[in-house]
């Protein structure tokens, strides 16, 4: 069993300090031996050593596919069918999608938690109210931008850069094509611009971030801490010098292909 003390020590060795606000991505399964106290203990340890913790609490059950919409949007209109009929209204109490993992739900249920109200791309946090409050439907990644302003960092716990949501913010800063999606809400269908692209190619970011990454281990679980401001500088520069960087190589990836097409149109 991994103890609370081991968690705290590991986070400190990774470079987490009391003045540092974090966006955290974690795989509980990476610890192998169960953490004593589960995701709630993990969150407690994080809060004890940092200035606040935030995580994506994205929800996909409200997503709809309309009959038509903007072109080059990496979506096949009119194919919603049963999925549209099964879509659920977004409410603040809707659980994060299971792909988000256990930590976002622990954050969402914390008595001091604040959750944003984006029907697809919400964030929840403790001690980071200004970041959570900054989100709008038109600026879904604004909470990450606020963490950049606050000197925050990314903590990856047993996961790699393919789940590092902050790389999407770097893409947006660099002017990379974003997408539009639609969500079912109690007030009707909401158009949600600024929906990010595919993250399957984000492993490519690792070597560029090596010099600003601090590593530690808790048992067999690798921790990686990256300060957000230099991360943005590094990746925005990369994307402006190499506009096709960080895209995946799957031939059937609609979003990455749409980005490539947008880059080709710019160069013509």
KAHU-V688025 format. One record per residue. N is the residue number from 0. OMEGA is omega in whole degrees, -180 to 180 (999 if undefined). Layout:
N;OMEGA  N;OMEGA
This chain:
0;176  1;-176  2;176  3;-180  4;179  5;178  6;-179  7;180  8;-180  9;180  10;178  11;179  12;179  13;177  14;178  15;-179  16;-175  17;-180  18;-173  19;174  20;-169  21;158  22;-169  23;172  24;-173  25;172  26;-180  27;-178  28;-177  29;-178  30;180  31;174  32;-175  33;174  34;177  35;-178  36;174  37;-176  38;179  39;177  40;177  41;179  42;179  43;179  44;178  45;-179  46;-178  47;-176  48;-175  49;178  50;-179  51;-174  52;178  53;176  54;173  55;173  56;-174  57;180  58;-178  59;-180  60;178  61;-172  62;179  63;172  64;-178  65;179  66;177  67;-178  68;-178  69;180  70;177  71;-175  72;177  73;178  74;177  75;-176  76;177  77;-178  78;-177  79;176  80;-177  81;-179  82;177  83;-179  84;-179  85;-179  86;-179  87;176  88;174  89;170  90;179  91;-179  92;-179  93;178  94;172  95;178  96;-177  97;179  98;179  99;-180  100;-173  101;-175  102;178  103;178  104;176  105;177  106;-178  107;-177  108;-180  109;-176  110;180  111;-177  112;170  113;179  114;176  115;-171  116;175  117;-174  118;178  119;-169  120;-180  121;172  122;173  123;-179  124;174  125;-180  126;-180  127;-173  128;-178  129;178  130;-179  131;-178  132;-175  133;-175  134;170  135;178  136;-179  137;-179  138;-173  139;-178  140;180  141;178  142;177  143;176  144;178  145;176  146;175  147;-179  148;-178  149;-179  150;-176  151;-178  152;176  153;173  154;177  155;-176  156;179  157;179  158;-180  159;-174  160;179  161;175  162;-177  163;-175  164;-177  165;176  166;176  167;179  168;176  169;177  170;-180  171;179  172;-179  173;178  174;179  175;-180  176;173  177;-173  178;177  179;173  180;-176  181;-177  182;177  183;179  184;178  185;179  186;179  187;-179  188;179  189;171  190;-176  191;178  192;178  193;179  194;-173  195;-180  196;-178  197;179  198;-176  199;180  200;-173  201;175  202;179  203;-178  204;-173  205;-178  206;-179  207;-178  208;-173  209;-175  210;-179  211;-180  212;174  213;-178  214;172  215;178  216;168  217;-171  218;179  219;-176  220;180  221;175  222;174  223;178  224;180  225;176  226;-171  227;-174  228;177  229;176  230;179  231;-180  232;-178  233;-174  234;176  235;176  236;178  237;-176  238;177  239;178  240;-180  241;-172  242;180  243;-179  244;174  245;174  246;179  247;-177  248;178  249;-177  250;-177  251;-179  252;-177  253;-176  254;179  255;178  256;178  257;177  258;179  259;179  260;179  261;177  262;178  263;-180  264;178  265;-176  266;-179  267;999
